[in-house]
Amino acid sequence: MAAVTELDPQGAGLNPAGFLRTPSRDVADVRWEHGRWMVEDESLTGLRSLRGLRVGWPRDPVDLAALADLAAAGVPLHAEETPEWAVRADPALAGLITAGDWIAQTRHGTSRCTADLRREEHSVRLRRHGLARRAAAVTPKVSVVMSSMRPHLLGSALAQIARQRRVEVEVLLALHGVPAGHEEVRRALAEFGGQVTVVEAGMATPFGEVLNQAAARASGEYVAKWDDDDWYGPEHLSDLLLARSYSGADIVGTAAEFFYLEPLNVTIRRTDYTSEVWSDHVAGGTILVDRAGFRETGGFPALPRGVDAAFLKAAHAAGARVYRTHGLGYVLRRSVGAEHTWRLPLAHFLRVASNQWRGFRPSLILEKS
């Protein structure tokens, strides 16, 4: 047995980096012994291979800080029941641990498609809680940069931005070949009601330059790219900021995992892009960078397409560190190829899919209403 605090002498250093989607070992235990929480492994790397940690609660109240550190690391904690003293001490953590009790009921190595996804969702909820306990009390401001030439999508896109939690948002909307007076644009802006700066650009202006014209108006600490046709969970931005805080990365983004293939009415998940790792690639619609770093990189290249990849390549070449967090709160929409600056046939996505579902089937982390 090893003390939880001995996994990392700093304690607060425990974080989700290195999380494994598919565990190779079954459930182990964490329990209170000799005045501290003890685990059956001596390293966080060892815990990563477990399906989860079963919490053995003591009868009397004890310090929950070590369990919160394990939660911050995204270790799937669970228990059949939680004592009243633990509920009083940290009701959110206690509720999450009890909600994960299904992990103990799932046989190791079975239902890989669904069970691994539910396990990762549970991990994300735990890490949010554990990491939030360390977060500063200030609410960061994020400048969301979105270009659109499809007025019919603006209402949905702005509604998703409006429901972002634990972050202050300003929207920098670049209308690409669409007048601000368009009826659907006016309706979407009126329904949003938040802080929006509108920039109009002609259709002949390269996509990257359109984004830069909007980003030049940013006043937030961070600049985040947002695609008008994709889906984002309500903690998308706060998850990116958490990833930046524990990784120390210059640029953060998510893995591109879930795709909705609209013409086929099919959702696929690809897991060849691992998450919680350092990388030179993140999903383009999820790029987040601090405003100073964005400007030092030179902004988005003035290209008609391939803007995200070119931006990341230039930033990486300049020494920027890029971190890729989980992609459970993000779904990319693929319609006909001509509607996207990233043009790949639908058959490509079917070939690389690890899982496939009929209809729109995002992760529960998206919190689709």
Residue pairs with C-beta under 8 A, 6 or more apart in sequence:
1 33
1 38
1 39
1 40
2 38
2 39
2 40
2 41
2 42
2 43
3 36
3 37
3 38
3 39
3 66
4 30
4 36
4 37
4 38
4 39
4 66
4 67
4 69
4 70
5 11
5 36
5 66
5 69
6 42
7 14
7 39
7 42
7 43
7 44
7 47
8 14
8 44
8 69
11 65
11 66
11 69
12 69
12 72
12 134
14 44
14 69
14 70
14 72
14 73
14 130
15 72
15 73
15 74
15 127
15 131
15 246
15 247
16 72
16 73
16 74
16 123
16 127
16 243
16 246
16 276
16 325
16 326
17 246
17 247
17 276
17 277
18 44
18 45
18 48
18 276
18 277
19 48
19 74
19 120
19 123
19 275
19 276
19 326
20 48
20 49
21 116
21 120
21 271
21 274
21 275
22 112
22 116
23 48
23 49
23 50
23 51
23 52
23 108
23 116
23 119
24 49
25 49
25 50
25 51
25 108
26 50
26 51
26 108
27 50
27 51
27 52
27 53
27 54
27 103
27 104
27 108
28 39
28 40
28 41
28 47
28 50
28 53
28 54
29 39
29 40
29 53
29 54
29 55
29 56
30 37
30 38
30 39
30 40
30 53
30 54
30 55
30 56
30 67
30 70
30 77
31 37
31 38
31 55
31 56
31 58
32 38
32 56
32 57
32 58
32 62
36 66
37 62
37 66
37 67
39 47
39 53
39 70
41 47
41 50
44 73
47 53
47 70
47 73
47 75
50 75
50 76
51 76
51 103
51 106
51 108
51 119
52 75
52 76
52 77
52 78
52 100
52 103
52 104
52 119
53 70
53 75
53 76
53 77
53 78
54 78
54 79
54 104
55 67
55 77
55 78
55 79
55 97
56 79
57 79
57 81
57 82
57 83
57 86
59 83
60 85
61 85
61 86
61 89
64 86
64 89
64 90
64 93
67 77
67 93
67 97
68 90
68 93
68 129
68 130
68 133
69 130
70 77
70 130
71 77
71 93
71 96
71 126
71 127
71 129
71 130
72 126
72 127
72 130
72 131
72 133
72 134
72 246
73 127
73 130
74 123
74 124
74 126
74 127
74 276
75 123
75 126
76 100
76 103
76 119
76 122
76 123
76 126
77 96
77 97
77 100
77 126
78 97
78 98
78 100
78 101
78 102
78 103
78 104
78 122
79 97
79 98
79 100
79 101
80 98
80 101
80 104
81 98
82 94
82 95
82 97
82 98
86 93
86 94
87 94
87 95
92 129
93 126
93 129
93 130
96 122
96 125
96 126
96 129
99 122
100 122
100 126
102 118
103 119
103 122
106 115
113 355
117 269
117 328
117 355
117 363
118 364
120 326
120 328
121 328
121 363
121 364
121 365
124 239
124 326
124 328
124 329
124 365
125 365
127 242
128 235
128 238
128 239
128 242
131 242
131 245
131 246
132 166
132 242
134 245
135 242
135 245
139 166
139 167
139 168
140 167
140 168
140 220
140 221
140 222
140 241
141 167
141 168
141 169
141 170
141 219
141 220
141 221
141 222
142 167
142 168
142 169
142 170
142 220
142 221
142 222
142 223
142 224
142 237
142 241
142 288
143 170
143 172
143 215
143 217
143 218
143 219
143 220
143 222
143 223
143 224
143 291
144 161
144 169
144 170
144 171
144 172
144 224
144 225
144 226
144 237
145 172
145 174
145 211
145 214
145 215
145 218
145 223
145 224
145 225
145 226
146 157
146 161
146 171
146 172
146 173
146 174
146 214
146 225
146 226
146 227
146 228
147 173
147 174
147 175
147 176
147 207
147 210
147 211
147 214
147 228
148 154
148 157
148 173
148 174
148 175
148 176
148 178
148 228
149 175
149 176
149 177
149 178
149 203
150 228
150 229
150 339
151 178
151 182
151 183
151 184
151 185
151 188
152 184
153 228
153 229
154 173
154 184
154 185
154 188
154 189
154 228
155 184
155 187
155 188
155 191
157 188
157 226
157 228
157 229
158 171
158 188
158 189
158 191
158 192
158 194
158 196
159 191
159 192
160 231
160 232
160 234
161 169
161 171
161 192
161 194
161 226
161 232
162 169
162 192
162 193
162 194
163 234
164 232
164 234
164 235
164 236
164 237
164 238
165 234
165 235
165 238
166 235
166 238
167 237
167 238
167 241
168 220
169 194
169 195
169 220
169 237
170 194
170 195
170 196
170 197
170 218
170 219
170 220
171 192
171 194
171 195
171 196
171 197
172 196
172 197
172 199
172 214
172 215
172 217
172 218
173 196
173 197
173 198
173 199
173 214
174 199
174 200
174 201
174 210
174 211
174 213
174 214
175 182
175 185
175 198
175 199
175 200
175 201
176 201
176 203
176 205
176 207
176 210
177 201
177 202
177 203
178 185
178 200
179 185
179 200
180 186
180 198
180 200
189 196
189 198
197 214
197 217
199 210
199 213
199 214
199 217
201 209
201 210
201 213
205 213
206 302
206 303
206 304
207 303
207 304
207 305
207 307
207 341
208 299
208 300
208 301
208 302
208 303
208 304
208 307
208 310
208 311
209 300
209 302
211 225
211 299
211 300
211 307
212 299
212 300
212 302
215 223
215 294
215 299
215 300
216 299
218 291
218 294
220 291
221 290
221 291
222 241
222 288
222 289
222 290
222 291
223 288
223 289
223 290
223 291
223 294
224 237
224 240
224 286
224 287
224 288
225 284
225 285
225 286
225 287
225 288
225 308
226 232
226 285
227 284
227 285
227 332
229 333
229 335
229 339
230 285
230 330
230 331
230 332
230 333
231 260
231 330
231 331
231 333
231 362
231 366
231 368
232 329
232 330
232 366
233 239
233 328
233 329
233 330
233 365
233 366
233 367
234 329
234 367
235 329
235 365
236 254
236 286
236 329
236 330
237 288
239 254
239 325
239 326
239 329
240 252
240 253
240 254
240 286
240 288
240 325
241 288
242 325
243 249
243 252
243 323
243 325
244 252
244 288
244 323
247 278
247 321
247 323
248 321
249 278
249 321
249 322
249 323
250 289
250 290
250 293
250 315
250 320
250 321
250 322
251 282
251 287
251 288
251 289
251 293
251 312
251 315
251 320
251 321
251 322
251 323
252 282
252 288
252 289
252 322
252 323
252 324
252 325
253 282
253 283
253 284
253 286
253 287
253 288
253 322
253 323
253 324
253 325
254 275
254 282
254 283
254 286
254 324
254 325
254 326
254 327
254 329
254 330
255 273
255 274
255 275
255 282
255 283
255 324
255 325
255 326
255 327
256 270
256 273
256 282
256 283
256 327
256 330
256 332
257 269
257 270
257 271
257 273
257 275
257 327
257 328
257 330
258 267
258 268
258 269
258 327
258 328
258 330
258 331
258 332
258 362
258 363
259 267
259 268
259 269
259 270
259 331
259 332
259 333
259 334
259 349
260 266
260 267
260 331
260 332
260 333
260 334
260 360
260 362
261 267
261 268
261 334
261 346
261 349
261 350
262 333
262 334
262 335
263 335
263 336
263 346
264 346
265 358
265 359
265 360
266 350
266 356
266 357
266 358
266 359
267 331
267 356
267 357
267 358
267 359
267 360
267 361
267 362
268 349
268 350
268 352
268 353
268 354
268 355
268 356
268 357
269 353
269 354
269 355
269 356
270 349
270 352
270 353
270 354
271 354
271 355
272 352
272 354
273 281
273 324
273 327
274 324
275 324
275 325
275 326
275 327
276 324
276 325
276 326
277 323
277 324
278 321
278 322
278 323
278 324
279 322
279 323
279 324
280 312
280 313
280 316
280 322
281 309
281 312
281 322
281 324
282 312
282 322
282 324
283 327
283 330
283 332
284 307
284 308
284 309
284 312
284 342
285 308
285 330
285 332
286 327
286 330
287 308
287 311
287 312
289 297
289 315
289 320
293 315
293 320
296 318
297 311
297 314
297 315
297 318
297 320
298 314
299 311
300 307
300 310
300 311
301 307
301 310
301 311
301 314
303 310
304 341
305 341
305 342
305 343
306 341
306 342
307 341
308 342
312 322
315 322
316 322
326 365
328 363
328 365
328 366
329 363
329 365
329 366
329 367
330 366
331 360
331 362
331 366
334 340
334 344
334 346
334 349
337 343
337 344
337 345
337 346
350 356
360 368
362 368
